[in-house]
Amino acid sequence: MKGPLVSELAPKQLITSLFLVQSKDVRQKKDGSPYLSLQLSDKSGDLDAKMWDNVGEVLDTFDRDDFVKVKGETLLYQNRLQLNIHRLTRVPDSEIDLGDFLPVSKRDLEEMFAELMGVIGSMKNADLQALLKAIFADAEIAAAYKRAPAAKGIHHAWLGGLIEHVLSLLQLAKFTAGHYPFIDEDLLVAGVILHDIGKISELRYERSFSYSTPGQLLGHIQIGVNIVEDKARSLPGFPVKLKMLVEHMILSHHGQLEFGSPKLPSFAEALLLHHLDNLDSKMEALRVALERDRSSENEWTPYNYALERSLLDKNKYLSPPPPSPPQQPAAPAKAKKPQTTLFGDQLLGAWKGGEEGE
């Protein structure tokens, strides 16, 4: 049984649960003894974890991409949830339900693919439509396109993330193409659909998200260009210049040389594709960062390396402060009798009065 998800955890909680090991590092404490620094995950998110004691007993019993059962206690460290592990054991794959560990799009994958095919079917440019239909007629490409994440961790990092990202971009493309009358909408749509198609081979997503050997050697940009080259060759008379425009959009969609694009966007649709892609990925990265930090009361998230800044949670910032506990009214002070100094006849009269009153 899985146990609580990462998204269900709160500070100062004793838990027993199953997780996938995303990363495993052996580090040294100040006294020179080893401790384990792990990144654990399930379908709801990632969790930083540390094992401080008895490391030698478990060090060689598991590795990255293994499933483990852990017992430990959660805490907040530098405003982020962390797990201190007390016990850890490897769990065989046969006892695991993979649906608990790989995040999946909230949308149905087949429904999204049908929506994509509808967009392709409505294109007016017969050559571009034929190219896209030839690509997705390949059952292997179509199956991978439905399931692939859009990234390893920055944005849309879940099964179906690629096609979900593309459908979001298609909505932005339709709006902006209508706003700028000099844009060729079909060319922009083709670029949107194909710009990240190389990620179907660049990434591995069977049990965790990582880079494949082709991904390490070529990268998704070159893989995407290769797919277009291959399928265009199967279409007799496909316009060479049009193919070159499509390939340029794939090559330049990162926008800058230092961000991995071998070419800078050099015509309107290529430049617009870059900015739409950057917009959608950044907004999704922001949304995920805020969602992951929802358990914290801090208005600012920890530093986000993808966005190169901390982020303000405006809902926390604008929400009214919690009401102060009602204060108990102070007890009324007892009135003090005035002190009187008696002399002579007054003292005698007071004594007699007291005597008579008894």
Stockholm file with secondary structure:
# STOCKHOLM 1.0

chainA/1-358         MKGPLVSELAPKQLITSLFLVQSKDVRQKKDGSPYLSLQLSDKSGDLDAKMWDNVGEVLDTFDRDDFVKVKGETLLYQNRLQLNIHRLTRVPDSEIDLGDFLPVSKRDLEEMFAELMGVIGSMKNADLQALLKAIFADAEIAAAYKRAPAAKGIHHAWLGGLIEHVLSLLQLAKFTAGHYPFIDEDLLVAGVILHDIGKISELRYERSFSYSTPGQLLGHIQIGVNIVEDKARSLPGFPVKLKMLVEHMILSHHGQLEFGSPKLPSFAEALLLHHLDNLDSKMEALRVALERDRSSENEWTPYNYALERSLLDKNKYLSPPPPSPPQQPAAPAKAKKPQTTLFGDQLLGAWKGGEEGE
#=GR chainA/1-358 SS CCCSCGGGCCSSCEEEEEEEEEEEEEEECTTSCEEEEEEEEETTEEEEEEECSSHHHHTTTCCTTCEEEEEEEEEEETTEEEEEEEEEEEECGGGCCGGGTSCBCSSCHHHHHHHHHHHHHTCSCHHHHHHHHHHHHSHHHHHHHHHCCSSSSSSSCSBTHHHHHHHHHHHHHHHHHHHSTTSCHHHHHHHHHHTTTTHHHHEECSSSCEECHHHHHTHHHHHHHHHHHHHHHTSTTCCHHHHHHHHHHHHHTTCSGGGTCSSCCCSHHHHHHHHHHHHHHHHHHHHHHHHHTTTCCCSBCCCBTTTTBCCBCHHHHHSCCCCCCCCCCCCCCCCCCCCCCCCHHHHHHHHHHHHHHC
#=GC SS_cons         CCCSCGGGCCSSCEEEEEEEEEEEEEEECTTSCEEEEEEEEETTEEEEEEECSSHHHHTTTCCTTCEEEEEEEEEEETTEEEEEEEEEEEECGGGCCGGGTSCBCSSCHHHHHHHHHHHHHTCSCHHHHHHHHHHHHSHHHHHHHHHCCSSSSSSSCSBTHHHHHHHHHHHHHHHHHHHSTTSCHHHHHHHHHHTTTTHHHHEECSSSCEECHHHHHTHHHHHHHHHHHHHHHTSTTCCHHHHHHHHHHHHHTTCSGGGTCSSCCCSHHHHHHHHHHHHHHHHHHHHHHHHHTTTCCCSBCCCBTTTTBCCBCHHHHHSCCCCCCCCCCCCCCCCCCCCCCCCHHHHHHHHHHHHHHC
//
